Amino acid sequence: MRKIWIKTIPVLLGALLLSGCFSMPAGGNFSLSAIAGDKIASAIGMDDMALQMEAMEFYALYASYGFYGAYNYESGFPEGEGCRWQYISEDKENTTNNSEYERVFLKDMGDGSGWWRISVFDEENDAEYEYLLSSESDFLAIRFRDDESGEIVEIIPEQYEESEMDEARAEEAKDNSEMDEEDMAIYDSLEYSQYSMGSEKITVGAGEFTAEHMVSEYKDSSDPENPMNIRSDWWIVESVPGGVVKYVWTNIEEDSSLSSELSELLSGQKSRLDSY
């Protein structure tokens, strides 16, 4: 197993799911640190660019699949358990893309950190990573198997000193507060509602559930050339890992949609990459 030290990258998230492929997000400052150097990467046949792409794919998949549906990624997952989701996207030309996604909580390390696995499968590609999250949801390690050599590669994101991190978070909170004040007038002009439709029976691949059906609608006609009319439906079951059994996102103006549903509950899961 090779261990690579890298710097974390800021990722601009796009419509990864809607494209149905593992396209990479734009932007980001990313490189191997001097601790590893190109020699280590070359020893397993991976150059700097290959590692950039691998890490960028992980961050994009984690953020897009892991958070799609607006549920808390780390909530309600007992050790060794997880879920498998099926995603279907459709545009106004009736072009559909299908993919499946697994997320599993593998191991509680006892210090607030834990190992997770994310696996994504679509019509042409698949990807699998195991990663260690801190109690602050910072990435401490990312592992994958190199396709060419078969070796397990561990990427160690660069960690900031605690004082630097506290300062950065304080500055971010200040920026967010200022942004909220600046955007308040804009938010007031938008028609937004979120409400519960009550409990209902729903059947998905993983079985039949009694779920709370929540609906969120977002409309904005301030720009006549680009009006927005988006509806999101969630079916919430707190007893399942992640708390959601189905999610439907509909862009009414563009006549496109994405639906995702829980297809299987997973148990007895172990590391496939010798992560602990």
For each residue, the residues with C-beta under 8 A, 3 or more apart:
1: 151 152 153 154 274
2: 40 43 44 151 152 153 154
3: 36 153 154 156
4: 32 36 40 41 51 153 154 155 156
5: 32 33 35 36 155 156 158
6: 30 31 32 33 36 51 55 155 156 157 158
7: 29 30 31 33 157 158
8: 139 157 158
9: 28 29 30 52 55 56 59
10: 27 28 29
11: 25 27 28 56 59 60 63
12: 25 26 27 28
13: 16 25 60 63 64
14: 19 23 25 26
15: 18 19
16: 13 19 21 22 23 25 60 61 64 65
17: 20 64 65 68 87 89 99 258
18: 15 89 91 97 256 258
19: 14 15 16 23 97
20: 17 89 97 98 99 122 123
21: 16 97 122 124 125
22: 16 57 60 61 120 122 125 127
23: 14 16 19 60
24: 53 56 57 60
25: 11 12 13 14 16 28 56 59 60
26: 12 14
27: 10 11 12
28: 9 10 11 12 25 56
29: 7 9 10
30: 6 7 9 52 55 56
31: 6 7 48 52
32: 4 5 6 36 37 38 41 48 51
33: 5 6 7 36 158
34: 37
35: 5
36: 3 4 5 6 32 33 40 41
37: 32 34 40 41
38: 32 41 42 47 48
39: 42 43
40: 2 4 36 37 43 44
41: 4 32 36 37 38 44 46 47 48 50 51
42: 38 39 45 46 47
43: 2 39 40
44: 2 40 41 146 148 149 151 153
45: 42 146 148 149
46: 41 42 50 51 54 146 148 153
47: 38 41 42 50 51
48: 31 32 38 41 51 52
49: 52 53
50: 41 46 47 53 54
51: 4 6 32 41 46 47 48 54 55 155
52: 9 30 31 48 49 55 56
53: 24 49 50 56 57
54: 46 50 51 57 58 144 153 155
55: 6 9 30 51 52 58 59 142 155
56: 9 11 24 25 28 30 52 53 59 60
57: 22 24 53 54 60 61 127
58: 54 55 61 62 118 127 129 131 142 144
59: 9 11 25 55 56 62 63
60: 11 13 16 22 23 24 25 56 57 63 64
61: 16 22 57 58 64 65 66 118 120 127 129
62: 58 59 65 66 118 129 131
63: 11 13 59 60 66 67
64: 13 16 17 60 61 67 68
65: 16 17 61 62 68 85 87 101 103 118 120
66: 61 62 63 73 103 118
67: 63 64 70 71 73
68: 17 64 65 87 247 258 260
69: 234 244 247 260
70: 67 232 234 247
71: 67 75 234 242 243 244
72: 75 242 243
73: 66 67 103 137 242
74: 77 105 133 137
75: 71 72 242 243
76: 238 239 240 241 242 243
77: 74 81 82 104 105 241 242
78: 81 105 241
79: 105 106 107 108
80: 104 105 106 267 268 269 270
81: 77 78 104 105 241 265 266 267 269
82: 77 102 103 104 105 117 241 265 266 269
83: 102 103 104 206 240 241 242 262 264 265 266
84: 100 101 102 262 263 264 265 266
85: 65 100 101 102 260 261 262 263
86: 98 99 100 205 260 261 263
87: 17 65 68 98 99 100 101 258 259 260
88: 96 97 98 258 259 260
89: 17 18 20 96 97 256 257 258 259
90: 94 95 96 256 257 258
91: 18 94 95 254 255 256
92: 254 255 256
93:
94: 90 91
95: 90 91
96: 88 89 90
97: 18 19 20 21 88 89 122 123
98: 20 86 87 88 122 123
99: 17 20 86 87 120 121 122 123
100: 84 85 86 87 120 121 122 263
101: 65 84 85 87 118 119 120 121
102: 82 83 84 85 117 118 119 120 266
103: 65 66 73 82 83 116 117 118 119 242
104: 77 80 81 82 83 116 117 266 269
105: 74 77 78 79 80 81 82 108 114 115 116 241
106: 79 80 114 115 116 117 130 269 270 271 275 276
107: 79 114 115 271 275 276
108: 79 105 114
109: 112 113 114 115 132 276
110:
111: 135
112: 109 134 135
113: 109 132 133 134 135 140
114: 105 106 107 108 109 132 133
115: 105 106 107 109 130 131 132 271 275 276
116: 103 104 105 106 130 131 132 133
117: 82 102 103 104 106 128 129 130 131 269 271 272
118: 58 61 62 65 66 101 102 103 128 129 131
119: 101 102 103 126 127 128 129
120: 22 61 65 99 100 101 102 125 126 127 128
121: 99 100 101 125 126
122: 20 21 22 97 98 99 100 125 126
123: 20 97 98 99
124: 21
125: 21 22 120 121 122
126: 119 120 121 122
127: 22 57 58 61 119 120 144
128: 117 118 119 120 144 145 272
129: 58 61 62 117 118 119 142 143 144
130: 106 115 116 117 142 143 144 271 272 273 275
131: 58 62 115 116 117 118 139 140 141 142 143
132: 109 113 114 115 116 139 140 141 142 275
133: 74 113 114 116 137 138 139 140
134: 112 113 137 138 139 140
135: 111 112 113
136:
137: 73 74 133 134
138: 133 134 157 159
139: 8 131 132 133 134 142 157
140: 113 131 132 133 134 156 157 159
141: 131 132 154 155 156 157 275
142: 55 58 129 130 131 132 139 154 155 157
143: 129 130 131 152 153 154 155 273 275
144: 54 58 127 128 129 130 152 153 155 273
145: 128 150 151 152 153 273
146: 44 45 46 149 150 151 152 153
147: 150
148: 44 45 46
149: 44 45 146
150: 145 146 147
151: 1 2 44 145 146
152: 1 2 143 144 145 146 273 274
153: 1 2 3 4 44 46 54 143 144 145 146
154: 1 2 3 4 141 142 143
155: 4 5 6 51 54 55 141 142 143 144
156: 3 4 5 6 140 141
157: 6 7 8 138 139 140 141 142
158: 5 6 7 8 33
159: 138 140
160: 164 165 168
161: 164 165
162: 165 166
163: 166 167
164: 160 161 167 168
165: 160 161 162 168 169
166: 162 163 169 170
167: 163 164 170 171
168: 160 164 165 171 172
169: 165 166 172 173
170: 166 167 173 174
171: 167 168 174 175
172: 168 169 175 176
173: 169 170 176 177
174: 170 171 177 178
175: 171 172 178 179
176: 172 173 179 180
177: 173 174 180 181
178: 174 175 181 182
179: 175 176 182 183
180: 176 177 183 184
181: 177 178 184
182: 178 179
183: 179 180 186 187
184: 180 181 187 188
185: 188 189
186: 183 189 190
187: 183 184 190 192
188: 184 185
189: 185 186 220 222
190: 186 187 218 219 220 222
191: 217 218 219 220
192: 187 216 217 218 219
193: 216 217
194: 214 215 216 217
195: 214 215
196: 212 213 214 215
197: 200 213 214 215
198: 212 213
199: 210 211 212 213
200: 197 210 211 213 235
201: 208 209 210 211
202: 208 209 210 211 213 235 245 246
203: 207 208 209
204: 207 209 245 246 261 262 263
205: 86 261 262 263 264
206: 83 209 240 245 262 263 264 265
207: 203 204
208: 201 202 203
209: 201 202 203 204 206 235 237 240 245
210: 199 200 201 202 237
211: 199 200 201 202 235 236 237 245 246
212: 196 198 199 235 236 237
213: 196 197 198 199 200 202 233 234 235 236
214: 194 195 196 197 233 234 235 236
215: 194 195 196 197 231 232 233 234
216: 192 193 194 231 232 233 234
217: 191 192 193 194 230 231 232
218: 190 191 192 228 229 230 231 232
219: 190 191 192 227 228 229 230
220: 189 190 191 223 227 228
221: 224 227 228
222: 189 190
223: 220 226 227
224: 221 227
225:
226: 223
227: 219 220 221 223 224 253
228: 218 219 220 221 253
229: 218 219 251 252 253
230: 217 218 219 249 250 251 252
231: 215 216 217 218 249 250 252
232: 70 215 216 217 218 247 248 249 250
233: 213 214 215 216 246 247 248 250
234: 69 70 71 213 214 215 216 244 246 247
235: 200 202 209 211 212 213 214 244 245 246 247
236: 211 212 213 214 243 244 245
237: 209 210 211 212 240 243 244 245
238: 76 243
239: 76
240: 76 83 206 209 237 243 244 245 262 265
241: 76 77 78 81 82 83 105 265
242: 71 72 73 75 76 77 83 103
243: 71 72 75 76 236 237 238 240
244: 69 71 234 235 236 237 240 247 262
245: 202 204 206 209 211 235 236 237 240 261 262
246: 202 204 211 233 234 235 259 260 261 262
247: 68 69 70 232 233 234 235 244 259 260 261
248: 232 233 257 258 259 260
249: 230 231 232 257 258 259
250: 230 231 232 233 256 257
251: 229 230 254 255 256 257
252: 229 230 231 255
253: 227 228 229
254: 91 92 251
255: 91 92 251 252
256: 18 89 90 91 92 250 251
257: 89 90 248 249 250 251
258: 17 18 68 87 88 89 90 248 249
259: 87 88 89 246 247 248 249
260: 68 69 85 86 87 88 246 247 248
261: 85 86 204 205 245 246 247
262: 83 84 85 204 205 206 240 244 245 246 265
263: 84 85 86 100 204 205 206
264: 83 84 205 206
265: 81 82 83 84 206 240 241 262
266: 81 82 83 84 102 104 269
267: 80 81
268: 80
269: 80 81 82 104 106 117 266
270: 80 106
271: 106 107 115 117 130 274 275 276
272: 117 128 130
273: 130 143 144 145 152
274: 1 152 271
275: 106 107 115 130 132 141 143 271
276: 106 107 109 115 271
